[in-house]
Amino acid sequence: MENVCGWIAQAGNAPVRDRLSGTEKTDWLVIGAGITGLCAAHSLAEMHPQARIVIVDRQRAAQGASARNSGFVVAHEHPATDELSGHRGFAGYEVDTSISRAASEEVRQRIARHGIECDFRDAGYFFAVSDPAKLTHVEAKLQTLHAVGASAQFLEGEQLKRKLGTAHYQAAIWCGNGNALLQPAKYVKGLLEALPPTVSLYENTDITGLQRLDKGRIRAQGVDGSIEAKHVLVCLNAFIPRSGIVDSGTFPMELSASLTRPLTVDEFQAMGSVEPWGVLSTRPLGATVRLTPDRRVMIRNTAEYRAQDLSNSDLLSRRKYHALGLQRRFPWLSEQDIRFTWSGHLSASRTGQPYFAKVEEGVFAVAGCNGSGVARGTLWGRLLAELASGADSPILASVMQRAQPGWLPPKPLLDIGAMLRMRVEAVRARTEI
């Protein structure tokens, strides 16, 4: 089977851009043309209207991990037990939420500024479970979410079924006032198409390393050419080691998802003609599920720590796992109703915090979206451009203060520890897959 992202197929392809060849010189180089890189380029163009800006991407721009995620715009995370109001971790949760709320607002501003049509729905989403025992401390969580500015409501049983159109979920917290949903490939394609004329983009251009030159310039070496720049912004997330940055404290996770055919009129009416929705599990490896505005069902119920990409046969086995998850929720759907199956990567850290740093003179980098790349990636693009430009702001200071991804053991201890942790989390989430 082919690895084809349903979001990208629906968004359509932008015109192909040239591959880098020969030697280029620029003021600013952005490595990575996903959400973060594109937003960084937009912000640099606004701050330095006379400067030349170049973006390079190893593959097609706007078609990597940024287009392959589940499309959740995160302003309010599901609070962990130690983050509840009155607990020691609440202060950190408050700061993280202020950052996430700013990130969510940044998405809205980008959509409005560039007129991006991306099925944006500002209606919140659900933290939902099949096993009510996996949604604990409900009242304390509602209090905590309200304390940081969220709208939150507990639903269960028949009331929840009327919202989602499935009896699979037995308990949930709906969370709004910042949380939203969008079509990620349409969003990132919109950022690409809105690039100003001072920004040049090269696709299918693999940067193999950075070299320090005299007079403070930096050479980014590619396979068929090179770019000399005064400033370099590395926006590669899970693939940050490709730039030579190997101590970011982040590691890649590979996820896979499927998108069904549109539901028939009869199927949709049997569900109660519900509004489009999104569900996040309260368990790290539980399923992420969406009912889209065009009445398709998307499911992501695999997340793996892997050193190699999924093969086509691997992806086929994941597709069968997606079908099992679909049938738990919508018994009339089977594997033959799946139209697209794909994989993608996210960048994770041990603490859930990003790597956000001035790496050395003229080189700046960010990684570690930890599953919230739509909103955080949008904000990080602007903030990384501000950091590289010598600007300052309270939100940048907060991000820098929280950017402590934590220590990771060396390989193979990291590989062994990560795989063991994943197995434990898979067992804990088995009712939610």
C-alpha positions as CSV (number, residue, x, y, z in Angstrom):
1,M,0.0,0.0,0.0
2,E,1.1,3.6,-0.5
3,N,1.8,6.1,2.3
4,V,-0.6,8.8,1.2
5,C,-1.7,11.5,3.6
6,G,-5.4,12.2,3.3
7,W,-5.0,15.8,4.4
8,I,-2.5,16.5,1.7
9,A,-4.6,14.7,-1.0
10,Q,-7.5,17.0,-0.1
11,A,-5.4,20.2,0.1
12,G,-3.8,19.6,-3.3
13,N,-0.3,20.3,-4.5
14,A,1.3,23.7,-4.7
15,P,3.5,24.4,-7.7
16,V,6.9,22.6,-7.6
17,R,9.8,24.8,-6.5
18,D,13.4,24.6,-7.8
19,R,16.0,22.4,-6.2
20,L,19.1,24.3,-4.9
21,S,22.1,24.2,-7.2
22,G,25.3,26.1,-7.1
23,T,26.1,28.7,-4.4
24,E,23.6,31.2,-3.0
25,K,24.1,34.1,-0.6
26,T,21.4,35.4,1.7
27,D,20.9,37.3,4.9
28,W,18.7,34.7,6.5
29,L,18.4,31.0,5.9
30,V,15.5,28.9,7.3
31,I,16.0,25.2,7.2
32,G,12.6,23.4,7.2
33,A,9.5,24.5,5.3
34,G,6.9,23.3,7.8
35,I,4.7,25.4,10.0
36,T,7.6,26.7,12.1
37,G,9.9,27.4,9.2
38,L,7.2,29.1,7.2
39,C,6.1,31.3,10.1
40,A,9.7,32.2,10.9
41,A,10.1,33.3,7.3
42,H,7.0,35.4,7.4
43,S,8.1,37.0,10.6
44,L,11.6,37.7,9.3
45,A,10.1,39.3,6.2
46,E,8.0,41.6,8.4
47,M,10.9,42.6,10.7
48,H,13.5,42.9,7.9
49,P,11.7,44.0,4.8
50,Q,14.9,44.8,2.9
51,A,16.6,41.5,3.7
52,R,16.9,38.4,1.5
53,I,15.4,35.3,3.1
54,V,15.8,31.7,1.8
55,I,14.0,28.6,3.0
56,V,15.1,25.1,2.1
57,D,13.2,21.8,2.6
58,R,14.5,18.2,2.1
59,Q,11.2,17.2,0.4
60,R,8.2,19.1,-0.9
61,A,7.5,22.2,1.2
62,A,4.4,22.1,3.4
63,Q,4.0,18.3,3.1
64,G,6.1,16.9,6.0
65,A,5.0,16.4,9.5
66,S,3.2,19.7,9.7
67,A,0.7,18.5,7.1
68,R,0.3,15.1,8.6
69,N,-0.8,15.8,12.2
70,S,-4.3,15.5,13.5
71,G,-5.1,19.2,13.3
72,F,-5.7,20.1,17.0
73,V,-5.0,23.7,17.9
74,V,-4.0,23.3,21.5
75,A,-4.5,26.2,23.9
76,H,-5.4,24.1,27.0
77,E,-3.7,20.7,27.7
78,H,-5.4,18.0,29.8
79,P,-3.9,18.7,33.2
80,A,-1.9,16.0,34.9
81,T,-2.6,15.1,38.5
82,D,0.5,17.1,39.8
83,E,-0.6,20.1,37.7
84,L,-4.0,20.5,39.3
85,S,-4.9,23.7,41.2
86,G,-3.3,23.6,44.6
87,H,-0.5,21.2,43.6
88,R,3.2,22.1,43.1
89,G,3.0,21.7,39.4
90,F,0.1,24.2,38.9
91,A,2.4,27.2,38.6
92,G,4.2,25.6,35.6
93,Y,0.9,24.6,34.1
94,E,-0.2,28.2,34.3
95,V,2.9,29.4,32.4
96,D,2.6,26.6,29.8
97,T,-1.1,27.5,29.3
98,S,-0.3,31.1,28.8
99,I,2.2,30.1,26.1
100,S,-0.3,27.7,24.5
101,R,-3.1,30.4,24.5
102,A,-0.7,32.8,22.8
103,A,0.1,30.1,20.3
104,S,-3.6,29.4,19.6
105,E,-4.1,33.1,19.1
106,E,-1.2,33.2,16.7
107,V,-2.8,30.6,14.5
108,R,-6.0,32.7,14.4
109,Q,-4.0,35.8,13.4
110,R,-2.1,33.9,10.7
111,I,-5.4,32.5,9.2
112,A,-7.0,35.9,9.2
113,R,-4.0,37.8,7.9
114,H,-3.4,35.5,5.0
115,G,-7.0,34.5,4.3
116,I,-6.3,30.8,4.8
117,E,-9.2,28.4,4.1
118,C,-8.4,25.5,6.4
119,D,-11.8,24.3,7.8
120,F,-11.0,26.1,11.1
121,R,-13.5,25.3,13.8
122,D,-13.3,27.3,17.0
123,A,-15.5,25.0,19.0
124,G,-13.2,23.2,21.4
125,Y,-12.7,19.4,21.6
126,F,-13.0,16.5,24.0
127,F,-10.7,14.7,26.4
128,A,-12.7,11.4,26.2
129,V,-12.4,7.9,27.5
130,S,-14.2,4.5,27.0
131,D,-13.2,3.4,30.5
132,P,-14.4,6.1,33.0
133,A,-11.6,5.0,35.4
134,K,-9.1,6.7,33.0
135,L,-10.7,10.1,33.6
136,T,-9.9,10.9,37.2
137,H,-10.2,14.0,39.5
138,V,-12.9,15.4,37.3
139,E,-14.0,18.2,39.5
140,A,-10.4,19.2,40.2
141,K,-9.6,19.2,36.5
142,L,-12.6,21.4,35.7
143,Q,-11.6,23.8,38.4
144,T,-8.0,23.9,37.1
145,L,-9.1,24.5,33.5
146,H,-11.4,27.3,34.6
147,A,-8.6,28.8,36.6
148,V,-6.5,29.2,33.5
149,G,-9.3,30.6,31.3
150,A,-10.7,27.6,29.6
151,S,-14.3,26.7,29.2
152,A,-14.8,23.2,30.4
153,Q,-17.8,20.8,30.9
154,F,-18.0,17.2,32.1
155,L,-20.2,14.9,30.0
156,E,-21.0,11.2,30.3
157,G,-23.3,8.5,29.1
158,E,-26.2,9.5,26.9
159,Q,-25.4,13.2,26.9
160,L,-21.9,12.4,25.5
161,K,-23.3,10.0,23.0
162,R,-25.5,12.8,21.6
163,K,-22.5,15.0,21.1
164,L,-20.3,12.3,19.4
165,G,-22.7,9.9,17.8
166,T,-21.1,6.9,19.3
167,A,-21.6,5.0,22.5
168,H,-17.9,4.0,22.7
169,Y,-17.0,7.0,24.9
170,Q,-18.4,6.9,28.4
171,A,-16.9,10.0,30.0
172,A,-15.3,13.2,28.7
173,I,-14.3,16.8,29.5
174,W,-15.2,19.2,26.7
175,C,-12.6,22.0,26.7
176,G,-13.0,25.3,24.7
177,N,-12.1,29.0,24.7
178,G,-8.9,28.5,22.7
179,N,-8.9,24.9,21.7
180,A,-9.8,24.4,18.0
181,L,-9.6,22.1,15.0
182,L,-8.4,22.7,11.5
183,Q,-7.2,20.8,8.4
184,P,-3.4,20.9,8.8
185,A,-2.4,20.4,5.2
186,K,-4.6,23.3,4.1
187,Y,-3.2,25.5,6.9
188,V,0.4,24.9,6.1
189,K,-0.2,25.2,2.4
190,G,-1.8,28.5,3.0
191,L,1.3,29.7,4.9
192,L,3.4,28.6,1.9
193,E,1.3,30.3,-0.7
194,A,1.3,33.6,1.3
195,L,5.1,33.9,1.4
196,P,6.2,37.4,0.5
197,P,8.3,38.0,-2.6
198,T,11.5,38.6,-0.5
199,V,11.5,35.0,0.5
200,S,13.0,32.3,-1.9
201,L,12.2,28.7,-1.4
202,Y,14.1,25.6,-2.6
203,E,12.5,22.2,-2.4
204,N,14.0,18.7,-2.4
205,T,17.2,20.2,-1.0
206,D,18.9,18.3,1.7
207,I,21.2,20.3,4.0
208,T,24.0,17.9,5.2
209,G,25.7,20.3,7.6
210,L,26.7,23.8,8.7
211,Q,30.2,25.2,8.4
212,R,31.5,28.4,10.0
213,L,33.1,30.8,7.6
214,D,35.0,34.1,8.2
215,K,33.3,37.4,8.9
216,G,30.6,35.6,10.9
217,R,29.0,33.9,7.9
218,I,27.7,30.3,7.9
219,R,27.6,27.9,5.0
220,A,24.8,25.4,4.8
221,Q,26.1,22.5,2.6
222,G,23.6,20.7,0.4
223,V,24.0,17.8,-2.0
224,D,24.0,19.9,-5.2
225,G,24.9,23.3,-3.8
226,S,25.4,25.5,-0.8
227,I,24.0,28.6,0.8
228,E,26.0,31.2,2.7
229,A,24.0,33.2,5.3
230,K,24.5,35.6,8.1
231,H,21.9,33.9,10.2
232,V,20.5,30.4,10.2
233,L,17.2,29.2,11.8
234,V,16.9,25.4,12.1
235,C,13.2,24.4,12.1
236,L,13.4,20.7,11.6
237,N,11.7,19.4,14.8
238,A,12.1,15.6,14.8
239,F,14.9,15.8,12.2
240,I,17.0,18.4,14.0
241,P,20.1,16.0,14.0
242,R,20.3,16.4,10.2
243,S,21.6,19.9,10.8
244,G,24.4,18.7,13.1
245,I,22.6,19.5,16.3
246,V,22.7,16.2,18.2
247,D,22.2,17.3,21.8
248,S,18.7,18.9,21.7
249,G,17.2,16.6,24.3
250,T,14.5,15.6,21.9
251,F,13.7,12.4,20.1
252,P,11.4,11.4,17.2
253,M,8.2,9.4,17.4
254,E,6.5,7.9,14.4
255,L,2.7,8.0,14.3
256,S,0.3,6.6,11.7
257,A,-3.3,7.6,10.9
258,S,-6.1,6.7,8.5
259,L,-9.0,8.7,7.0
260,T,-12.2,7.1,5.9
261,R,-14.6,7.7,3.0
262,P,-17.3,10.3,3.8
263,L,-20.2,8.8,5.8
264,T,-23.4,8.3,3.9
265,V,-26.4,10.4,4.6
266,D,-28.1,7.4,6.4
267,E,-25.0,6.7,8.5
268,F,-24.7,10.3,9.5
269,Q,-28.3,10.6,10.4
270,A,-28.1,7.4,12.5
271,M,-25.3,9.2,14.5
272,G,-27.7,12.0,15.1
273,S,-26.2,14.4,12.5
274,V,-23.7,15.6,15.1
275,E,-21.4,18.6,14.7
276,P,-17.8,17.9,13.6
277,W,-15.7,17.0,16.7
278,G,-12.2,16.0,17.9
279,V,-11.3,13.6,20.7
280,L,-8.0,13.3,22.5
281,S,-7.4,10.4,24.9
282,T,-6.3,11.0,28.5
283,R,-3.7,8.3,28.0
284,P,-0.5,9.1,26.0
285,L,-1.0,6.2,23.6
286,G,-4.8,6.3,23.4
287,A,-6.5,7.1,20.1
288,T,-6.9,10.5,18.6
289,V,-10.2,10.6,16.6
290,R,-11.9,13.3,14.5
291,L,-15.2,13.6,12.7
292,T,-14.4,16.1,10.0
293,P,-16.7,18.7,8.4
294,D,-17.0,16.6,5.3
295,R,-18.1,13.7,7.5
296,R,-15.0,11.5,7.3
297,V,-13.5,9.8,10.4
298,M,-9.8,10.2,11.1
299,I,-8.1,7.9,13.6
300,R,-4.6,7.9,14.9
301,N,-4.0,5.0,17.4
302,T,-0.4,4.1,17.0
303,A,2.7,6.0,18.3
304,E,6.1,4.3,18.1
305,Y,9.7,5.1,19.0
306,R,11.5,3.9,15.9
307,A,14.9,4.3,14.4
308,Q,13.6,3.5,10.9
309,D,10.6,4.7,8.9
310,L,7.6,2.3,8.5
311,S,7.7,0.2,5.4
312,N,4.7,-0.3,3.3
313,S,4.0,-3.7,4.9
314,D,4.4,-2.1,8.3
315,L,1.9,0.6,7.4
316,L,-0.6,-2.0,6.2
317,S,-0.5,-3.7,9.6
318,R,-1.1,-0.3,11.3
319,R,-4.0,0.3,8.9
320,K,-5.6,-2.9,10.2
321,Y,-5.1,-1.6,13.7
322,H,-6.8,1.6,12.7
323,A,-9.7,-0.4,11.4
324,L,-10.1,-2.1,14.7
325,G,-10.3,1.2,16.5
326,L,-12.8,2.5,14.0
327,Q,-15.1,-0.6,14.5
328,R,-15.0,-0.1,18.3
329,R,-16.5,3.4,17.7
330,F,-18.5,2.9,14.5
331,P,-19.3,-0.8,14.0
332,W,-20.4,-0.3,10.4
333,L,-17.0,0.9,9.3
334,S,-14.3,-1.6,8.2
335,E,-10.9,-1.5,6.6
336,Q,-12.4,-1.3,3.1
337,D,-13.9,2.1,4.1
338,I,-10.5,3.6,4.7
339,R,-9.4,5.8,1.9
340,F,-6.0,7.1,3.1
341,T,-3.3,5.8,5.5
342,W,-0.1,7.6,6.3
343,S,2.7,8.1,8.8
344,G,4.5,11.1,10.1
345,H,6.9,12.1,12.9
346,L,6.7,14.3,15.9
347,S,9.5,15.6,18.1
348,A,9.2,14.7,21.8
349,S,11.2,15.4,24.9
350,R,11.3,13.7,28.3
351,T,9.8,16.7,30.2
352,G,7.3,17.7,27.5
353,Q,9.2,21.0,27.1
354,P,10.9,22.2,23.9
355,Y,14.5,22.8,22.9
356,F,14.5,26.5,22.0
357,A,18.0,28.0,21.8
358,K,20.7,30.1,20.4
359,V,23.0,27.2,19.4
360,E,26.0,29.4,18.6
361,E,26.6,32.8,17.1
362,G,24.2,33.2,14.2
363,V,22.5,29.8,14.6
364,F,19.1,29.4,16.3
365,A,17.0,26.2,16.6
366,V,13.7,24.8,18.0
367,A,12.5,21.3,18.4
368,G,10.1,19.3,20.6
369,C,6.5,20.1,19.7
370,N,5.4,17.1,21.9
371,G,2.2,16.7,19.9
372,S,1.1,20.3,19.8
373,G,2.8,21.4,16.7
374,V,0.0,23.4,15.0
375,A,-0.2,26.1,17.6
376,R,3.3,25.9,19.2
377,G,5.0,25.6,15.8
378,T,3.2,28.7,14.6
379,L,4.2,30.7,17.7
380,W,7.8,29.3,17.7
381,G,8.3,30.5,14.2
382,R,7.7,34.1,15.2
383,L,9.6,33.8,18.5
384,L,12.6,32.2,16.9
385,A,12.8,35.0,14.4
386,E,12.5,37.5,17.2
387,L,15.3,35.8,19.2
388,A,17.6,35.7,16.2
389,S,16.8,39.4,15.5
390,G,17.7,40.4,19.1
391,A,14.1,41.3,20.0
392,D,12.5,40.5,23.4
393,S,9.0,40.0,24.8
394,P,7.4,38.5,27.9
395,I,6.1,35.5,25.9
396,L,9.6,34.9,24.4
397,A,11.1,35.1,27.9
398,S,8.5,32.5,29.2
399,V,9.3,30.1,26.3
400,M,13.0,30.4,27.0
401,Q,12.5,29.9,30.7
402,R,10.4,26.8,30.2
403,A,12.6,25.4,27.4
404,Q,14.2,22.6,29.4
405,P,13.6,19.3,27.5
406,G,15.5,17.2,30.0
407,W,18.5,14.9,29.9
408,L,18.3,11.8,27.6
409,P,20.6,8.8,28.2
410,P,22.9,7.8,25.4
411,K,22.0,5.1,22.9
412,P,21.4,2.2,23.2
413,L,20.1,3.0,26.7
414,L,17.7,5.5,25.2
415,D,16.4,3.0,22.7
416,I,15.8,0.3,25.4
417,G,14.2,2.7,27.9
418,A,11.9,4.4,25.3
419,M,10.7,1.1,23.9
420,L,10.0,-0.3,27.4
421,R,8.1,2.9,28.3
422,M,6.0,2.6,25.1
423,R,5.1,-1.0,26.0
424,V,3.9,0.0,29.4
425,E,1.9,3.0,28.1
426,A,0.3,0.7,25.4
427,V,-0.9,-1.6,28.1
428,R,-2.3,1.3,30.1
429,A,-4.1,2.6,27.1
430,R,-5.5,-0.6,25.7
431,T,-9.2,0.3,26.4
432,E,-8.7,3.6,24.6
433,I,-7.2,2.3,21.4
